[in-house]
Amino acid sequence: MFIIAFQTIWLSPLIGFNRGFVILIWLSTPSFILIPAFFVDYYSDFRRYRKWIETYDENWKG
């Protein structure tokens, strides 16, 4: 769990600046309530992040 939280904070400039705030809320509430919502949110952000990488790759190749 800590690794995922750290990863999310580390990637927050790329996938949205509200990520650190979400982590603070997640750590300060009972985790069994927020873990499912957190993973859904994390997965949607990961898809957006992957799309950003693909776009960057295409632009880099020209």
N, C-alpha and C positions, 0 to 999 in steps of 0.2 A: 504493500500500500504506500509506504513512504517513497519508494522509487517512482511510482506513478505520479504521486503528488509533486515530487521534485522535478520530474521530467516535464510536467505541465507548467510549473513555474518557470523552468528554464526555457521552454518554447513560447512562453506567453507573448513576447514581442512579435512573434511571427503569426500567431493564431488569434490574437485578441488581448487587449490590455486588461480586460476584466478577469482574467484567469486567476491572478494572485488573490483577488478579492473573493472569488469562489472558493479557493483553497482555504482562506481564513474562515469563511462560514462553515466549510466542510469539517475543519478541524475543531470547531467550537460547538458542534452539535452532535447528537448521538449518531454514530457513523452508520448504524444499520438502517436509518431512515434515508440518508442521502447517498449511500453507495450506489444503488441502482440508477438514480437520476444522474449521479456523477459519471457513471460509465456511459450512459446514453449520450450525455453532453460531450464527454471526452471523445467518443467514437465519431460524433458528427464533426467535431473540430478536427479530428485526425483526417477525415475525408477531405475537409476543406484545405488542410495543410498539405495533403498529398497532391491535391489539384494545383495548389500554389507552386509546388515543386515541379510538377509537370509543365506548367506554364513557363516557369523560370528556365527549365531545361530547353524548351522549344525556342525561347527568346535567345538563350545563350548560343544555341547552334546556329541561329540566324535563319 
